[in-house]
C-alpha cells in the first residue's frame, strides 16, 4: 500500500537549489577514497573549506547558465549558506553573469545568508572520510552503516532528519517572507536532499539511500497549481562543455 502525501500549498513561483562548486575537501576526499588513505585529508573547520580551482570554474559555468535563462525566469532572490564554498560559488556566479548580461541585472538581485542552510554538522567527526572514521572508531563506523545515512547522527552532530527539520522551518519562513518570488538557494548536497524530502509533503518516505547531488548541479521546483513540484534533479548540463566533471564523494 502506498502512503498518500499531503503537499502543502506554496506562494513561491519557483525554487532552484544549487550545490556549491567542487571544494578542496571534495578533491581530498575523492583522492583518499581512491588510495584508501585513512588519515584526515583536510585541516581546519568545515565552514571555512574553500572552492578548488575546478570548483571556481564550475561556479563560473553556473554564472553563464544564469545569464542564459529566459527573460522573467531568473530568480529574483538568492539565499545562500554561510559556508565559504557556497558564498564563493554565488560570488563567482554573479561576477560571470555580470560579464555576459547587464551588470545591474545581477547586482540588484537581493541576496541574503541564512544559517539554516549550513551543511550537515558531523560533530566530533567533522571532515573525517569514511576510511578515517573506520580506522579511528570502527564501532562508530559500524553504527553508521547499521542505521543508514538518513538516520545516523554522529556524536555532537546531526542526522539528515535534523537537517530536514531546519530546512522545513526555513521553507515555511521563506514562503511567508518571499511570496510570489523565484528563489535561488546556494548551499550543500545535504540541504538539497532535505529540500526534496520536505517539499515532497507530509507523508513523504525517507530515502533508503541518499540521492546523489553533483557539485554545481541545479535542482528545480516549479509552482504547479499552487504547489511546488520537482521538475529537474541534479542537472549538470551546463558543466558538460568543455569538460565533464570528475566523480565526487558526497558530503563536504
Protein Blocks (a to p, Z undefined) as FASTA:
>chain_A
ZZdddddddfbfbdcdddddddfklmmmmmmmmnopabdfbgcjfklpccdfklmmmmmm
mmmmmmmpcehiacfbdcddfbfklmmmmmmmmmmmmmmmcfklmmmpccdddfklpccd
ehjmgoiafklmmmmmmmlmmmmmmnopklpccehiacfklmmmmmmmmmmmmmmmmgoi
acdddddfklmmmmmmmmnoghiacdfbdcdddehiacddddeehiacdfbghiaklmmp
cbdcddddeeZZ
